[in-house]
Amino acid sequence: MENLGRGVVAVRTSANAVFVSWRLLGLDPEGVAFNVYRSTNGGPAIKLNATPLTQGTNYVDGAAATASSYSYSVRPVIAGVEQPASAAFALKANGPVEPIVRIPLANGPEAGYASKFVWVGDLDGDGEYDYVLDRLAPYVEGSNEDLGVGQQFLEAFKRDGTRLWRIGMGPGSLNTYNVKPGPATLSVGMYDGVTVYDLNGDGKAEVILKIANGVTFGNGTTFTNADPNKQFVAVIDGQTGVPLATHPFPSDFYTQAGPFGTQLGIGYADGVNPSIYYWGRNRNTDKGGTFNNVFASWTWNGGSTITQNWVFPFTEVGNPHRPSHQMRIIDIDGDGKDEVATGNFMINSNGSQRYVLDGVSHGDRFHITRFGPTQTALKGYGVQQHNPSGLLEYFYDASTGVVEWGHSTAGELVDVGRGQVGDIDPRVSGLEVWSFYGVFNGLTNTLTEPNTNLRPWPSHTIWWDGDLLAESLNDHKLEKWNHLAPTVSTGLKRLVSVNSSAYGTPKLANKNPYFFGDIMGDWRSEIVLMNQAENELVIFTTNVPTSTRLYTMAHNPAYRNGMTIKGYMQAHLPDYYIGADMEAPPQPNIRYVGTGTFQAESARLAGGTTVNTDRSGYRGTGFLSFPATGGSAELSNIHGGAGESKLLTVRYANGNPTPRTGILRINGVARSIIFKPTGSFSAWATIQVPAVLQPGFANVVRFESTGQSLGIIDEITVQ
């Protein structure tokens, strides 16, 4: 998981007050407190709070006159000891009173170009999110929006607005027909073709992009292929826009139906390394216009090779699988490995079918999360489009695929279109679900509001105002349901109008934000829009104090996976229950890139070193066995903090009667390492090695066999 910084953000709430918030990280120790510091007009940083803050990770500075400029930072306090300062957030003098962070951008490629999606990732390794966005050409007049006047582009910007690169998607991006787009077309209909994540663990995010003949990269080189419709996935250097590796799309159904509309996202297929999850979809030329689908998973750990993990192809002709318009990537059974779901079916992390939901067909929206404070299983809720049985909405066990309840109408095919999940009624334990047929408690299938006309409009779930009830982002309206005085959807309390002229009338993309999710400050949601000229990101961030303390949503695996997917835009939900009667969520099962426990099998192997599974008691997916001489295993991108003393703990077994000796190299410096006998090759022990590491991710640990076979190595922990 990303090694994020504190994400400090500050917005002015009055002429004399500033609201400051920051991240609680997923692996912060229990009881961590914070001090808030402010520098005024470039002066020394002064602590603002009298005692360390132990509740919500936010603070109101009530003595911040608008005429001065300020810089805010926080320092964790652990066991009474103040830690180093976070990166600072600068607030200019005489700035507006608004819950907004504005990031200037370079102009688009030509007049008329517009954006649809923004992706986030730490491109430069500073621990904070940067931005990738599409630039879509205007449509040819009279083309029914099926043809662009020019090629599409993809651009990357640092969080200060510095443009890093621009990629031209070439002639393959001219066809913008949203059902059967061109081979390099981005961001039309349910398709995206882009995602952003750190795949190789070096602390810097890559951009994963579908490409075809004629795509021009950030360094000016052009990708060529004799077949202009043949598609590839490319891993792009996030700082330069240059391809690091490419791999052809699966060939299933290509000959009969041509290029694929594409969704891309990130999960962990093996539970250790980030994986690219791919969904390709193309349309046959038969009278019914049936579709073919291919799901796949790839891994890239560096170098020029993308490894295919599995492929799951199917045609919808005579097949029970009915996709929706978005995939969900989530660990459904708690083994650390992510499954992928869409529509009425789920695929296991190894590419096998997990289940098909009985009686469920295609629908536009579905959600998976934990629905109650005592629930252990993840549940799902979805809506239907023209289900032949009249099914409108349904609730199911997301692990087993058993449908627990559904609501239907007789003799009518209905396109429900929208459905939402969130705790909006604290009188009843658990999350509510709603579409257009009333607000129901998901776990009990009971109406929480008897009048089914009194309900919110089903839209996007976010958290904004500081309590643990959910808010809704409905077009430009940030709304709050009042369970004590329910109204029809048009009567909801409006917290913010994000397109207000008071903020310069920011733009949405067809009634949706360009992105929404927790990307800065505390655990609540940001909403990313653009200004009218599309040369500025307008990021709404909460300005409401709260005593609620939750770790950043970006360190929750299910939520973070959701941030990587577009399709039909839907809310990102954590894998724990969030509601009025929740308890503190458990610490997430993650490690930060470059830190924590590394499974030995994730190392780069050479000289005959192999991954094996024929002993008991190992963790992860296997352990390493070394030949007597010449074998090696190398772990790179290990984070050394600011250049600190660390303790390396090696978990191993040695069933030989005598010790085994080899070489341990840390940043090229060799030392002897001795693996003492443990009694058997299934009896595990540890060796602890102190080491001073270099700052940042520039650290390499390498094991070498030099005459003896070493012990078998299971994992290495860096603390």
N, C-alpha and C positions, 0 to 999 in steps of 0.2 A: 504494500500500500504506500501511497505517496508520503514522503517525509515532509509534511507541510509545516510552514511557520505558523505564527499566531494570527495572521490575517487581520491585523488591527485595521479598523476603519473608524472614521469620525465624520459626523454630519452635524451641521448647525441646526439647533432647534429654536433658537431665539437670538436676539441681538447680543445676549450675554451668556448663552449656554450652548454646549456642544455635547452630543451623545457619542460615547466611545464604546465599541465592543470588540471582542477578540475571541479566538477559538480556544475551547478546551479540547485537547487532542485525545484521540482514542486510547492511547496508552499512558496518559498522564497518571501519576500515582494518586491514590485516594487521599483526599485532604489537601491537595495542592491549592495554594492561595496565590493571589496576585497583587502586585503594586502597580499603579498607573503613574506614568511620568509624562510631563509636558515641558517642551522647550518653547519659549516665546521669542519670536523674531530672531531665531537662530542662536539664542542664548543657551546656557546649561540646562539640562533636563532636571526638573524638580518633581519630587514625589508629591502627588495630590491627595492621596488617601491617608488617613491617620493610622489605620491598622490594616493588615492584609485582608483582601476581599475573599470571602469564602462562599459566596452564594452565586448569583448569576454572573456570567463573564461580560459585564457591561458596567458603565459608570457614566454619571452625568457630571460634567465639569461646569459648574454654575458661575464661574468667574472668568469667562473667556470672551472678552469684549471683541466685537467684530472688527475693530480697526487693526488688530494685530494678527500676524500669522503664527500658526502653532504646528508643533510636531509631537505626536503622541506615540508612546511605546509602553509595553508592559514587561514586567519581570516576574516570573514564577517564584514562589516561595515554597520550598520543599523542606519539611522538617525544621522550619524556622530559619533556613538559610536562603537568602535571595540569590537567584540564578541570573545568568546574563540576560541582557535586554533583548527584546524582540526587534525585528525591523520596525522602523517608524512609519507612521502615516502622516503626510503633510496636509494641512488645511490652510488655504490661502486667506489672506486678509480680505475683508469686505465681501466675503462670499455670500451666496443666497441662503435663506432658510429653506431647506428642502431635504428630503430623505434620499439623496441621490449622490452617487459618485459618477463623475463624467470623465470619459477617456477620449481624447481627441484621436482621430484616425486620418490617414491620408485619404484623399478622394478616391472614388472608384475609378475603374479603367476608362469609362466614357459616360457621357450624360445618359440618363435613363436606366443605368444599371441599378439593381436593387438586391438586397439580401433577404434570406429566409431563415437561416440558422446560424447560430454561434455555438462553437464547441470550446471547451475549456481544458487546459492542461498546463503543467509547469514546463514550458519549453526551454527555459534557460537555467533551470536548476536552483532558483533562489528560494524555493519553498512556497511560492505564491502562484496563483493561476494567471496564465496568459490566454490569448484569445485567437481562435481560428474562425474565419467566416467566409461564406460563399458570396460571390458577386455574380448575379444572374442577369443575363441580357434581357432587354425588353423584347416583347413578342412582335413577330411580323404581323402587320395589320391584316386582318381577315383570315388568320391561320387558326383561329379558335384556340389560341395560346399553345399551339402544338409545334411552333418553330420560333427559335430565337434569331434576332437580327445579327448576332455575333456569338462567338464562343463564350463559355462561362469561365470564371476564374475562382481560385481559392487563395486566400491571403491569411498571413499570420502576423499578429501584433503582440508586442510585449505589453505588460500591464500599464506601462506609462504611455502607450500609444505609438511607440516606435515600430514601424513596419519592418518585419524580418525578411519577407519574401512574398512573391506572387507566382502562382502556377496557372498557366493557361491550359484549359481542358481540351482545346483543339476542336477539330471538325466533328468529332464524335459527341460533342455536347450541344450541337445545334438542335437536334430533335428533342423537344420538350413535351411530347405527348405523354401524359402522366400515367397511362396504362402500359405503354410499350416505348419507353424512352430510349435515347441513343446510348451507345456503349460507354460513353464517358459523361453522360448527363448527371448532374447533381441536383438534389433537393427539389424533386417534383413529385406530386402526389404523396404516396406512402414511402417513397424512396429517399435515401440520403446519399450513401456512397462515401461517407467520411466518418472517421472517429479519431479520437485523440487519447493517447495513454502512454505511459512509460513502460515499454515492453521488455527492455533488457536490464532494468534495475540500475541504470546509471544516474538516476535522479532527474533526468531530462526527458520530457515526453516526446514520443514520435507521433507523426500524423499517419494514419492508415487510410489509404485512398484507392478507390477503383480507378484504373487507367485503361487507355486503349491507344491505338495509333494516333500520333499527332499531339499528345500531351507534352507541353513544354514546362520543364522544371525550373526551380528557383535559380539555377546557374545558367539557364539559357539552353541546355541540351534538350533534345526532343526525343521522345520514345517512339520507336518505329516498329511496325509489324506488318507483314504482307497482307494479313487479313484485317481490314479496318474495323470489323465487328468483334474481333477476339478481345476478351477482357482479362485483366490481371489485377491482383491486389499488390499494392506497393507500400512498403514501409519507408516513410519520408523522414529525413532528419528535420526535427522541429525547428532548428535554428537557421538552417540554410535552404530548406525546400528541395534538397537533393535526394534522389532515391538511394536507399541503402540495400534494399533487396526487393525482388518481385517474384510472384508466383502466379501461374495461370489459374483462372477460375476453373472449377470442375467442369468437365465436358458434357455432363448429363444434359440431355434435351437441347443442346446448343444447335446441333445440325437441323433439328426439326422446327425450332422456334426462335433461333437467333439470340441476341444479347439479352442480358438480365437486368431488370431493375433490382436495386441492391439496398439492403440494410446492413450496417456494420455496427458491432458493439464489442464490449470487452467483458470477459469473465475469466475464471480460473478452471480450465478443464481438468488439470491434474492436481489442483489444490495447492500448487506451489508457484507456478509461473503464470503471468498474465497470458491469456489467449485471445486471439481474434475470433469472434463469432460472426459468421456470415450467413445471410439469407438472400439467395438469388431467386428471382421469379420472372418467368417469361410466358408469353401468351401464344397458344397454338392458333393456327389459321382455320380451324374447323368452324362450323356455323355457330356453335355455342360460345366460341371464344374462351375455351377452357384454359386453365393455367397449369404450368409445371413449377415445382419448387425444389430448391436444393439448399439444404442447411449444411454448414461445414464449420470446422474449427481448425485454426492454424496457430502455430507458436513461432515466435522469432526471438532469439536470445542474443542477437548480435551477429555480425558477419553478413554474408551474402545469401544465406539460405533461409527460406521460410518453410517450416515443417508442417505438413498436413497431419492433423490428429485423427480426423474422421470426416465422413461425408454421409449425409442422409437425404437421398433424392426421392421424390415421389411426384406422380402426376395426379391431378384432382379427378381424372376420369375414373370412375368406379372405385374411388378410394375414400375411406371415411375421414381422412384428415381435412379440416377446413380452417385455413389460417385466418387471422384477423389482419389488422393493418400495422401491428407493432409486435416485436418480440420482447419478452421479459427474460433476463438472464439472472438467475438466483440459485443459491444453494438450498435446495428444497428439503434435503434429508440430513443436513448438519455434518456432512463428511468433509466440508471445505471445498468441494468440487461443485462447479456451477452447472445446473441444468438450464435448458432453454425452452421457453414455451411461447406459443402463439395460438390464438383461436381455441380449438377444442382439443389440443394435444400437447404433450410435453416430451422432450428428448432428453435422455440421460446425459451426464457429463462425458460418457464414453461413446456417444453417438447412437445408442440403441433407443428404441421407443420405450417410453415409460408407461404412457396410457393414452387413451382417447376418451374424452368425456362423452358419456352416453346421452344421446338426445340433443347435444349441443352442436350448433353449426357456426357459421361465420358471424362475427360481430365487430363493432368498431372500437370498443373499449373493454379492457379487463385489468384487474389489479390483484396483486398478491402481497399479503403482509400478515402480521400476527394481529388477530382481531380482539383479543381480550387479555386482561392482566394475568390470568392463570392458564392461558392456552399455551400448549407446547407445539402444536402443529400449525404450520402456515396454512391459511385459507385463501380462497380466491373468489372474486366477484366479477361478473361480466354481463354484458348486454348483447342482444341479438339483432341481426338484420334479416328479416324475411325468413325466419325459421319455419319450415313447413308445418310443424306441430303447433305453431302459435306461441312458442316460448319467447318471453320478453326479456327476462333477466334470471340469473341463476347464481347459486352460492355453492362452493365445493371445497373438498379437502384437497389442497394443492399438492400433497405428497402422494396420495393414492388415486386421485382422480374420481372419487366418489361424489356425485352431485347430492348435496344435502337438502336443498330446496330450490324451487323455481316458481316463477309467476308466469302465467300464460293467458292468452285470450283465444277465444274459439272463433273459427271461421274467418280469420283475418291475418294477413301477413303484414307485420309492422317492422319498420326500420327504426329501432329505438335510438341509435345514434350516439347517446352519451350516457355515462354512468360514473358515479364518484363514490369515494370511500373516505371516511374521516370521523373523528369523534366530534359531533356537533350537539349532542344532548347529554350532559353529565348526569342526568337523573337515572340513566340506564347504563350499566357497565358494558363496555365494549364499543366497537366502532359501528357507526351507522353506514348504510349504503342507500343510494337513491339514484333513480333515473327520472322518469316522468309519472311514476305510479305510487308515490308516497315515500316517506322516510322510514326505513326499516332498521331495526337492530339486526346486524348481520348474523350473529350467533343464534338468535332465537327466532328469527323470521317474524317478528312482531312489529307493528307500527308504533313508532314513538310519538308520532303526531297523528291522531285519528283522522283528521281531514287531509286527504291525500292531495288536495290542491294547494295546501300550505307547505311549501318545500323550497329549498334553494334550487337554482338552475344547476344541473350537473356540469361541472367544469373541471378546473385544476385545483387540487389540494395543495395549500401552502401553509406555512406558519409565520405569523407576523406580529401579533399584538402582545405576546408575552405569556398568555395562559396556554394550557395544553390542549385546548380545543382547536379544531382546524378552521382555517379561513378558506375562501374560494377566490380564485382569480378567474373572473368571468368576463372575457373580452378585455376591456380597459378598466373594469371595476374590480377592486379588491373588496370583497364583501364578507360580512359576518352574519351568521344565522342566529337569531334569538329564540331559543327554545321556549322561553317564558311568554313571548309575544310573537308567535309565528305569523308569517305573512306569505303571500304569493311571491314568486321569485323576483318580481320587479320592485318589491317593497323592502328588500334587505338593506340593513345598515351598510353604508359605503364608507370604508376606512380611507381609501385613496382612489382617486381617478388618475391612472398613470398617463393618460393622454391629455391631461389638463393644460390649458394655455398658461397656467401659472408656472408650469415646468417647461414651457416652450413647445407644447403640443408634440411630445415624442410619438414615434410611429410604432405600431405593431405590424406583424407580418400576417395578414389575413386573419385578424382577430386573435392571434397568438403572440406571445413574446418570442424573441429570438432564442432565448434560453431562460429557464428559471431553475433555481436550486441553491443550495448552501455553498457559496464560493468565497465568502469573506465574513468577518465578524463572527458572532456567536452562531448557535445552531439553527437559526431561522433562515428563511428563504430570501434570496435575491431574485429580482425580475429584470431581465436585460432587454431594453428597447434600443432604438436608434433615433437620432434627431431627424428632422425632415430632409436634410441634405445628405443623410447617411454618411457623414464624416465624423460621427461622434457616437460612442456607446453611452447610453443613459441607463445606469444601473441603480435601480431602486433597492434600498437596504433599510431595514427597520430602524426607527428612531424611538422605539418604545422600551422603557426600562422593564426588566423582569428579574425576579429572584430565582427563576428556574435555571438549573444548570444541567446541560446535556453536552456530551461530546459532539464535535462537529459531525454533521450528517455525512460529510465527505469521507469519514473514516468508518462508516458503516458499509460493509461490502455490498449489500443489496442496493442501497441507495446510490453508492458510487457507480455500480454497474449501470444503473438506470440513467445516470448522467451521461453515459456514453452513447445512448440510443436516441434516435429521432423518430422516424416513421410518422404516424399520426401522433402528435405530441401528447404525452400523458404524464401524470404526476409521478415523481420518484418517491417511493415509500421505503422506510427502513424495515429490517427484518425483525424488529421488536415492536411491541405495542406502545403507541404513543396516544395518551388520552388523559382525561381528568383524574382518573383513579390509578394511573400507572405508578409503578415503582421504578427506581433508578435502573436503567438498562444495564445488563452485564457488560463488562469490558469486551470489545470486539475481538474476535479471533483473527488478529492480523499481526504482521510485523512491518515496520517501516523499511523501505528499500535501503539496503546497505547496513541494516542493523538487525538485532534479534537473532533468531535461529534460522540457519540456512540448511536445507536438506542437502546432504552430500551429493545426491544424484543430480542436483541442479548444476553441479560444477562442469567445467569444460574438461573432458577426459581425453587422455592420449596414452600411447605406449602400451596398450593392452589392458588398461583399467576398465572394469566392467561394472554395470549395475546388476545386482542379484537380489533374489527374494527367497532363497532357500534356507533361511534361518528365522527363528521366531523372535519377536520382541522389538523388531526395528520399527521406526516411525516413518511417516511419509510413504513413498511408493517403492522403496528399496534401500539398499546400502551398497557401498563400494568395496570391491575386491581388487587388490593390486597384484600384478606379477612380481616375481622376485626382483627384477631389474628393469628399469626404464619406464615404469608406469607413473602416471601423474594425474592429479586432479587439481584444477585451478578455479578459485572463486574470485571474481573481480567486483568492482563497484561497491566495495565495503566502505561504509561511512565512518570517517574518523572524527566527526564533529569538527571542532576548531583546531584539531591536532592534539589529541588527548591520549592518555593512558587507557587502554582497554584490556579486558580479560577475554581471551579466546578459550572456550570450553569445547573439547572434542569428545563426542560420544562414540565409543568404539567397543569392539569385542575381540579377544584374542584367545582362541581355544588351544593354542600351542603351549607346550610345557615351559617354553623359554620366552623371554621378551623379544619383540621385534623392533628394529631400529630403522628409521628413515630420516629424510630431510624435510623440514618445514621451512619454506621461504616466505617471508613477509616483506613485500615490496623489494624482492630480489635478494634480501639478506638471508643467508642460510643459517639454520641452527639444527641441531640434532633433536629428534623427537622419539621417545621410547614408549612403546605400547606394551605394558606389563601383562602377564597372563591374567585372564579373568575366569578361568575354569572351563569355559566352553564358548563356542561361537554364538550362543544365544544368551550369554550372560554379559550384560552391558555395563561399562564403567566409563569414567570421564578422565581426561587430562586437561589441566588448566595451564594456559601459557599467557603470561603478561606480555603486552606489546604496546609501543607508542606508535600510533598511526598518523598518517599525514592528514591535513585538513581536507574536508569534503569527501568525494567518492573515489579519489585516486589511490585506492589501496587494493592490493592483490595478495591473496593467501594461496599458497601452492604446496601440495604434498607430493613427495617423490619417493619411489622405492629404489634403493641403491644396493641391492644384494640380498635383501629380505623382503618378504611379501607384506610387511606392515600388519597391523590389525585391520579388520573390516571396519569401515568408518560409516557411521549412520548420519550424524549431523554435527554442525559447528555453530556455536552460539557466540555472538559478539556482544559484550556488555561493557 
